[in-house]
Amino acid sequence: MARVELAPQALREIERLPRPIQNRMLLIAERLARWPEVSGAKALRGRLAGLYRIRTGDYRLLFRVEGERIVIERAGHRDRFYED
């Protein structure tokens, strides 16, 4: 099992989401602990190469894998989610 951590930015972004979406995001974080047996995760390309995303409805979690550690970096709505 992997250890899942939330980056400070991701924590702030999750706290701003509606309560039902927050709950779904936390369930996804629990699922990520079973990495690499997680369904729905997609490796990103281009300038985001090395990162993964997993979605729930119109919302996304952006994370990276560092051995046995998963770091959730961002969370938010799909609109402008990949823009920096």
C-alpha positions as CSV (number, residue, x, y, z in Angstrom):
1,M,0.0,0.0,0.0
2,A,1.1,3.5,-0.8
3,R,1.1,6.4,1.6
4,V,-1.1,9.3,0.3
5,E,-0.2,12.9,1.2
6,L,-1.9,16.1,0.3
7,A,0.2,19.1,-0.7
8,P,-0.9,22.4,1.0
9,Q,-2.3,23.8,-2.3
10,A,-4.4,20.6,-2.8
11,L,-5.7,20.8,0.7
12,R,-6.8,24.5,0.2
13,E,-8.4,23.6,-3.1
14,I,-10.4,20.7,-1.6
15,E,-11.6,22.8,1.3
16,R,-13.1,25.3,-1.2
17,L,-15.1,22.6,-3.0
18,P,-18.8,21.8,-2.2
19,R,-19.1,19.3,0.7
20,P,-20.3,16.4,-1.5
21,I,-17.3,16.8,-3.8
22,Q,-15.0,17.1,-0.9
23,N,-16.2,13.7,0.3
24,R,-15.7,12.2,-3.2
25,M,-12.2,13.6,-3.3
26,L,-11.4,12.0,0.1
27,L,-12.7,8.6,-1.2
28,I,-10.4,8.9,-4.2
29,A,-7.5,9.6,-1.9
30,E,-8.3,6.4,0.0
31,R,-8.4,4.5,-3.3
32,L,-5.0,5.9,-4.3
33,A,-3.5,4.1,-1.3
34,R,-3.9,0.9,-3.3
35,W,-1.6,2.1,-6.1
36,P,-0.9,0.8,-8.7
37,E,-4.2,-1.2,-8.6
38,V,-6.3,2.0,-9.0
39,S,-8.6,2.2,-11.9
40,G,-9.3,5.5,-13.7
41,A,-5.8,7.1,-13.2
42,K,-4.3,8.5,-16.4
43,A,-0.7,9.4,-17.0
44,L,-0.4,12.9,-18.4
45,R,1.8,14.1,-21.2
46,G,3.6,17.1,-22.4
47,R,4.5,19.7,-19.8
48,L,2.7,17.6,-17.2
49,A,4.6,14.4,-18.0
50,G,5.3,12.5,-14.8
51,L,2.0,13.4,-13.2
52,Y,-1.3,11.6,-13.2
53,R,-4.9,12.6,-12.9
54,I,-7.9,10.8,-11.6
55,R,-11.4,12.2,-12.0
56,T,-14.8,12.1,-10.4
57,G,-17.5,13.7,-12.5
58,D,-16.3,17.1,-13.6
59,Y,-13.6,17.3,-10.8
60,R,-10.0,16.2,-11.0
61,L,-7.1,15.3,-8.6
62,L,-3.6,15.8,-10.0
63,F,-0.9,13.6,-8.3
64,R,2.6,12.3,-8.6
65,V,4.0,8.9,-7.6
66,E,7.3,8.7,-5.7
67,G,7.9,5.1,-5.0
68,E,5.5,4.1,-2.2
69,R,4.3,7.7,-1.8
70,I,1.5,9.4,-3.6
71,V,1.4,13.2,-3.4
72,I,-1.8,14.9,-4.4
73,E,-0.8,18.3,-5.8
74,R,-4.0,19.9,-7.0
75,A,-7.8,19.4,-6.9
76,G,-10.5,21.2,-8.8
77,H,-13.1,21.5,-11.5
78,R,-12.1,20.5,-15.0
79,D,-12.5,24.1,-16.4
80,R,-8.9,25.5,-16.5
81,F,-7.7,22.7,-14.2
82,Y,-4.6,22.1,-16.3
83,E,-3.7,25.8,-16.8
84,D,-1.1,27.2,-14.5
